[in-house]
Amino acid sequence: MDLSSWLRAVLIYAHLLLCAYALVVVVRTALLVLRRRVRAATLMAVHRRLMWVLGGLWLTGLAVVALDLGHGLAGMTERPKLL
């Protein structure tokens, strides 16, 4: 297993973990809202946490795409999923 495929696997795993964490945070917050046990401070804390998680999702996703493309944009035409 070469370095690029190992790095891609680690990035995809990190992306999956961030996605699962974001889903858990959203579902837990939705349950709090449905029970009407939520304060403005709690929602702001959730907002800040999700901003960091979504930023991490963007970074890991862009890193995987950059790793797949290599050093040229010509690889984008070969992969219709990236268009």
Secondary structure, DSSP 8 states (H G I E B T S, - for coil): --HHHHHHHHHHHHHHHHHHHHHHHHHHHHHHHHTT---HHHHHHHHHHHHHHHHHHHHHHHHHHHHHHTT-THHHHH-GGG-
